[in-house]
Amino acid sequence: MQTRTIKRIFTDMDGTLLNSKGQVSERNARCIRRAAIPITLVSARAPMEMREAIELLGLQGSQVGFNGGLIYEVVNHQIHPLHTKIVFKQTAATILQAVR
């Protein structure tokens, strides 16, 4: 029988990792830290809205914000972009006009 090793977990925040108060519970944080499996948060949130969970969980490595528009790492409490996908102003205006 082949054993598979979990190399990384990718998880959403709202409705998945966060409780009804919008926080990572201390119990879950403790279990996640103890598991020592690399975790990447994937969220529509901005990095500054993800910071509390990242710090509480002691996450290292890449995180994904803005629905994939920004892949980044937090190094010495600073956000370091690894990849960005910018929506141009005209594209945003076209989308807004279409949905109004």
C-alpha positions in Angstrom: 0.0 0.0 0.0 1.4 3.4 -1.0 1.5 6.1 1.7 0.8 9.6 0.6 2.2 12.6 2.5 0.4 15.9 2.8 2.9 18.5 1.5 0.7 21.6 1.9 -2.8 22.6 2.7 -4.6 25.4 0.8 -7.6 26.8 2.6 -10.1 29.6 2.3 -10.7 31.7 5.4 -14.4 32.9 5.5 -16.7 30.0 6.2 -13.8 27.5 6.4 -10.9 28.5 8.7 -12.6 31.3 10.6 -15.3 30.9 13.1 -18.6 32.9 13.3 -16.7 35.7 14.9 -14.3 36.0 12.0 -11.4 34.6 14.0 -9.3 31.4 14.1 -10.2 29.7 17.3 -7.3 29.1 19.8 -8.0 25.4 19.7 -7.8 25.2 15.9 -4.7 27.4 15.9 -3.0 25.1 18.4 -3.9 22.0 16.3 -2.7 23.6 13.1 0.6 24.7 14.6 1.1 21.2 16.1 0.4 19.5 12.8 3.4 21.3 11.3 1.9 21.1 7.8 2.6 24.1 5.6 -0.6 26.1 5.0 -1.4 28.7 2.4 -4.4 30.9 2.9 -6.4 31.6 -0.2 -8.8 34.5 0.2 -10.6 37.4 -1.4 -9.3 39.4 1.5 -6.5 41.9 1.4 -3.2 40.9 3.0 -3.8 43.3 5.9 -7.1 41.5 6.6 -5.3 38.1 6.6 -2.4 39.2 8.8 -3.9 38.3 12.1 -4.6 34.7 11.0 -1.1 34.4 9.4 0.6 35.6 12.6 -1.6 33.5 14.9 -0.9 30.3 12.9 2.8 31.2 12.4 2.5 30.7 8.7 5.5 30.8 6.5 5.6 30.8 2.7 3.2 32.0 0.1 -0.3 33.3 0.8 -2.9 34.3 -1.8 -5.1 37.4 -1.4 -7.5 39.4 -3.6 -9.0 36.3 -5.1 -5.6 35.3 -6.6 -4.7 38.9 -7.7 -1.8 38.8 -5.3 0.5 36.0 -4.2 2.8 37.1 -1.5 4.9 36.3 1.5 5.2 38.0 4.9 8.8 38.6 5.8 9.6 40.6 9.0 6.0 41.8 9.2 6.3 43.2 5.6 4.3 42.1 2.6 6.5 40.9 -0.2 4.6 40.4 -3.5 5.7 37.3 -5.5 3.1 37.7 -8.3 0.4 40.3 -9.0 -2.4 40.3 -11.5 -3.7 43.9 -11.9 -7.2 44.7 -13.2 -6.8 47.8 -15.3 -9.0 50.9 -14.6 -10.8 50.6 -18.0 -11.5 46.9 -17.4 -13.0 47.7 -13.9 -15.1 50.5 -15.4 -16.5 48.2 -18.1 -17.4 45.5 -15.5 -19.0 48.1 -13.2 -21.0 49.5 -16.1 -22.2 46.0 -17.2 -23.4 45.1 -13.7 -25.3 48.3 -12.9 
